[in-house]
Amino acid sequence: MRLVFIDIETTGFDVSRHEIVEIALITEWGGDIDRWHARIRPRHIWSASPKALEINGYSEEAWEDALTLKEAVFQIAARIPDRCYLVGYNPSFDWGFVQKALKESGHFRRRIYLIDVMTLVFEHCIPAGQPHLSLVATREFLGMPLEGSHRAMKDCEDTRQLYHRLSRAGILDRLWWRFIHLLRILRG
């Protein structure tokens, strides 16, 4: 089973007018792992949300050597084949932007199966006391480092780690997380 972990950073939330500015893909298949990351130069930065650019760290200097979307699409198309499992933290958001970019370049994917790690968080962490479903809240709840958040490769790596950790979690794991959560509350 080919798992492709994904995370993107965008110029905003609206797929009809905003763009991908950073993407990370980690592919697991047959015991091999392939990591790929790219910054993508936006074509119409004037339509970007200033808050989105602030969150994802966009600057003209940092994106000086970024790929064009056309250059990036060939890499993306090669790494997201038909009939793969696309795993992300709310992957329908990421897939909406990627699918639009692929279609605009003539690359069509018929069957992509989405696996949402947020569902695993809802099943395992919320009942154990995690207050919110966000990736930041999940990192905090499970004691994962926050440094580098909102960068595509960091978020993709963390999503991959969460997928493997939570998809194998059982009742003892949940009890342990609840215990640790209660200790944090008691310590203030």
C-alpha distance (Angstrom), angle and dihedral (degrees) to the residues before:
residue distance angle dihedral
M1 . . .
R2 3.81 . .
L3 3.80 112.7 .
V4 3.80 117.4 -167.6
F5 3.79 113.6 -170.2
I6 3.79 113.7 -156.2
D7 3.75 141.4 -169.9
I8 3.79 129.5 166.4
E9 3.77 136.3 -175.3
T10 3.79 117.1 -147.1
T11 3.79 142.5 -173.2
G12 3.82 89.1 -113.3
F13 3.80 145.4 -32.0
D14 3.82 101.0 -83.1
V15 3.81 111.3 92.6
S16 3.82 90.6 -164.1
R17 3.82 93.7 63.0
H18 3.80 109.9 11.8
E19 3.80 129.3 76.1
I20 3.78 143.9 -144.0
V21 3.81 112.1 -101.9
E22 3.80 98.6 172.2
I23 3.79 135.3 18.6
A24 3.79 136.0 -178.1
L25 3.80 126.3 -170.6
I26 3.80 126.3 -175.9
T27 3.78 115.1 -171.9
E28 3.80 123.5 -161.4
W29 3.76 115.6 -170.2
G30 3.78 131.3 149.9
G31 3.79 93.0 -12.7
D32 3.81 93.6 -51.8
I33 3.78 124.6 115.0
D34 3.81 123.8 -156.0
R35 3.80 120.7 -171.7
W36 3.80 122.0 -164.9
H37 3.78 130.6 173.1
A38 3.79 133.4 175.1
R39 3.73 140.4 173.6
I40 3.78 112.0 -139.6
R41 3.79 123.3 -151.0
P42 3.81 109.5 -126.0
R43 3.80 115.6 -125.0
H44 3.82 95.8 -151.1
I45 3.78 108.6 25.6
W46 3.83 90.4 165.7
S47 3.82 89.9 75.6
A48 3.80 92.8 54.1
S49 3.77 123.8 116.6
P50 3.83 107.7 -115.0
K51 3.82 89.2 -143.7
A52 3.83 91.6 54.1
L53 3.81 91.1 50.3
E54 3.80 90.6 49.1
I55 3.81 92.6 49.8
N56 3.80 95.6 48.6
G57 3.80 94.6 41.3
Y58 3.79 97.3 -118.9
S59 3.79 117.7 175.0
E60 3.79 131.2 157.4
E61 3.80 90.3 -121.5
A62 3.80 94.7 52.2
W63 3.82 91.2 47.1
E64 3.82 95.0 45.1
D65 3.82 92.6 109.8
A66 3.81 95.0 35.0
L67 3.79 120.8 135.2
T68 3.76 121.7 -107.9
L69 3.78 114.4 -113.5
K70 3.80 88.8 -110.3
E71 3.82 90.8 55.9
A72 3.80 92.8 45.4
V73 3.81 94.8 48.2
F74 3.81 92.5 66.1
Q75 3.81 90.4 55.2
I76 3.80 92.0 44.4
A77 3.81 93.0 48.9
A78 3.80 90.6 50.9
R79 3.81 91.9 51.4
I80 3.82 99.4 43.4
P81 3.81 105.4 54.9
D82 3.78 126.8 177.9
R83 3.79 114.8 -81.2
C84 3.78 97.2 24.7
Y85 3.78 128.8 132.3
L86 3.80 110.3 -114.6
V87 3.80 108.5 -155.7
G88 3.78 122.5 -165.8
Y89 3.76 148.2 132.3
N90 3.80 98.0 -88.0
P91 3.83 91.1 -13.4
S92 3.80 94.4 -177.0
F93 3.82 87.2 73.8
D94 3.81 92.8 51.4
W95 3.80 93.3 41.1
G96 3.82 92.1 51.6
F97 3.81 91.3 59.2
V98 3.81 94.4 40.3
Q99 3.79 93.4 46.2
K100 3.82 90.4 51.8
A101 3.82 91.3 50.9
L102 3.81 91.9 47.2
K103 3.81 93.5 48.3
E104 3.81 92.4 48.4
S105 3.80 88.0 55.8
G106 3.81 95.1 46.2
H107 3.81 97.4 -102.6
F108 3.79 113.6 129.8
R109 3.79 127.7 -172.6
R110 3.78 116.8 -160.4
R111 3.77 102.6 -173.6
I112 3.76 122.2 27.2
Y113 3.79 115.6 156.5
L114 3.80 114.6 -151.1
I115 3.79 122.3 -145.7
D116 3.79 113.5 -168.4
V117 3.80 114.6 -153.2
M118 3.80 87.9 -164.3
T119 3.81 87.1 72.1
L120 3.81 89.6 58.5
V121 3.81 89.7 48.8
F122 3.80 89.4 51.2
E123 3.80 90.7 50.6
H124 3.80 99.1 43.5
C125 3.81 111.5 20.5
I126 3.79 106.3 34.3
P127 3.85 92.5 57.6
A128 3.81 88.1 48.2
G129 3.81 91.4 57.4
Q130 3.81 107.3 -86.3
P131 3.82 105.4 149.3
H132 3.83 102.0 -150.1
L133 3.81 139.7 21.1
S134 3.81 97.3 -127.2
L135 3.79 120.4 120.9
V136 3.82 89.6 -120.7
A137 3.83 91.3 53.4
T138 3.80 90.1 48.2
R139 3.80 92.2 50.9
E140 3.80 90.7 49.2
F141 3.80 92.9 46.5
L142 3.80 93.4 50.7
G143 3.81 94.8 40.5
M144 3.80 96.0 -112.3
P145 3.81 119.1 153.2
L146 3.81 116.3 -97.0
E147 3.80 97.0 -159.8
G148 3.80 111.3 117.9
S149 3.81 95.3 20.3
H150 3.79 117.9 158.9
R151 3.78 91.8 35.6
A152 3.76 112.7 115.3
M153 3.81 99.9 -126.6
K154 3.83 94.8 44.7
D155 3.81 91.8 49.0
C156 3.81 91.4 44.6
E157 3.83 92.3 50.0
D158 3.80 91.2 47.4
T159 3.80 91.7 48.1
R160 3.80 89.7 51.4
Q161 3.80 90.9 49.7
L162 3.81 91.0 48.0
Y163 3.81 92.1 48.8
H164 3.80 93.0 53.8
R165 3.79 93.6 41.3
L166 3.80 97.1 46.7
S167 3.80 99.2 37.2
R168 3.80 87.9 61.1
A169 3.82 96.7 39.9
G170 3.76 121.0 121.8
I171 3.76 138.1 -177.5
L172 3.81 93.7 -74.6
D173 3.80 90.4 55.5
R174 3.81 90.6 50.9
L175 3.80 91.9 48.7
W176 3.79 90.4 49.6
W177 3.84 92.1 50.1
R178 3.81 89.8 48.7
F179 3.81 90.4 50.0
I180 3.82 92.4 49.7
H181 3.81 90.1 46.5
L182 3.82 91.2 52.7
L183 3.82 90.6 48.5
R184 3.82 90.3 53.5
I185 3.80 90.1 50.8
L186 3.81 92.2 49.6
R187 3.81 92.1 48.6
G188 3.79 88.8 53.7
